[in-house]
Amino acid sequence: MDREELTTRFPLVRRIAAAEEVVWINPSLRGGAERELELTAADVRDASERLARFAPLLVRLFPETADRGGVIESELTEIPAMRARLAERWDAALPGRLLLKRDSDLAVAGSVKARGGIYEVLKHSETLALENGLLTGTDDDYAKLASAEAREFFSRYKMQVGSTGNLGVSIGMMSAALGYRAIVHMSADAKQWKKDYLRAHGVTVVEYAGDYGKAVAQGRAESDADPMSYFVDDENSRDLFLGYAVAAERLDRQLSGAGVTVDAEHPLFVYIPCGVGGAPGGVAFGLKLLYGENVHVFFVEPTQACCMLLGLVTGLNSGVCVQDVGLTGLTHADGLAVGRPSGFVGGVMRELLSGEITLSDARLYDYLRDLWESERLFAEPSACAAFHGAAAAACAPELRDYIGAHGLTERMERAAHIAWATGGRLVPEEQRRVFLETRL
Ligand SMILES: *Cc1c(COP(=O)(O)O)cnc(C)c1O
């Protein structure tokens, strides 16, 4: 379908194509996660158990994870001052509590990619180690894989990925730590400091003039031609997805600790920035498995790179890209600069996602400053997209209708809202100052 046909058939696409900020409520939303999906709660449990087996190894390879026993997890922090700021500056008075899930501070990779990316490298390494006798079984001591012998073994293999930045950091750091030859194929818009950071840690960075799609295609072709190479496929990987999904059971414990109940009387609203879809999709899937219709998950995307929204609205899924409707795919939110959504994730989210909210790049920096000034917390521009979800929940008419249609109007004072801060820790001080002063 060309632009003309898309905008005629789907009125919202006309506004999307004009780069307007929109709020979309998913008409296909169904109750829980109980419908037939290719992945199940057992798959998420399997991923969780695998991460537990690897915890002793992570303590050895990344001593910064020792305080959590080798579990890479982030804090959940209530941010009342940010909540007040949204009300004061943006007329977005949110009923209920506002919390920040601080994946922006995750160990090793400093972004949500530490969940999926590291999990996939570990899963592949477990397979190799079991097949080649480095591990005798899944009850063996995985800390062995930090030995010189294991490093020598892994150094015969390559680990490759195409990335706009953060996935490359996650895959690159974990792979290099195990001894792999790590190669990250990066798009031109990836930040220079991320490339420098990877190179400083022994990762090979290959740069492409074109966009993310090109970096992925070339990386994949190169890897497929080499039997000793493994390619992490951001668009289709079930392993990445499951690594992200493990976040839910951990969040559940943190919510209990914070005195937040999630049930029919106490709805949970979650706002997650979306690029290709894997990270927000995995987290959302895990949350739907746990909380069913009591959790309401919204993705947030930049107006110029709202690929998941376009795929869902048109039903074309990965058969459409933002360039098809005349958008650029370019955004200051480098973690979200993706033109075509994951078809796999689009399929899973079709009946699970409550809706989508898009925002202009200028707002990313407004929210970044708001968070810093009100809470003294830092998150990168991509991550700050999450706040636009919270703001929409407070004041967008579409969200008000959604809340009414779900019988939640009276319950919103008891609601909890989570803005999922997806990255930030590794942003250098110098760059942080630039972000804090950027006004578009
Ligand atoms: C990758 C990324 C996302 C989105 O994840 P996808 O899997 O691409 O949808 C969001 N925020 C940041 C900071 C990221 O790096």
The ligand as an SDF file (V2000), in Angstrom:
LIG
                    3D

 15 15  0  0  0  0  0  0  0  0999 V2000
   16.5170    0.0250   22.6030 C   0  0  0  0  0  0  0  0  0  0  0  0
   15.9550    1.0780   23.4270 C   0  0  0  0  0  0  0  0  0  0  0  0
   14.5680    1.2240   23.5670 C   0  0  0  0  0  0  0  0  0  0  0  0
   13.5370    0.4100   22.8200 C   0  0  0  0  0  0  0  0  0  0  0  0
   13.8010   -0.9490   22.6850 O   0  0  0  0  0  0  0  0  0  0  0  0
   13.3800   -1.7250   21.3660 P   0  0  0  0  0  0  0  0  0  0  0  0
   13.6520   -3.1300   21.6400 O   0  0  0  0  0  0  0  0  0  0  0  0
   14.2150   -1.1900   20.2470 O   0  0  0  0  0  0  0  0  0  0  0  0
   11.9530   -1.4080   21.1290 O   0  0  0  0  0  0  0  0  0  0  0  0
   14.1230    2.2400   24.3900 C   0  0  0  0  0  0  0  0  0  0  0  0
   14.9770    3.0540   25.0380 N   0  0  0  0  0  0  0  0  0  0  0  0
   16.3050    2.9260   24.9400 C   0  0  0  0  0  0  0  0  0  0  0  0
   17.1840    3.8520   25.7000 C   0  0  0  0  0  0  0  0  0  0  0  0
   16.8320    1.9310   24.1310 C   0  0  0  0  0  0  0  0  0  0  0  0
   18.1550    1.8150   24.0260 O   0  0  0  0  0  0  0  0  0  0  0  0
  1  2  1  0
  2  3  1  0
  2 14  2  0
  3  4  1  0
  3 10  2  0
  4  5  1  0
  5  6  1  0
  6  7  2  0
  6  8  1  0
  6  9  1  0
 10 11  1  0
 11 12  2  0
 12 13  1  0
 12 14  1  0
 14 15  1  0
M  END
$$$$
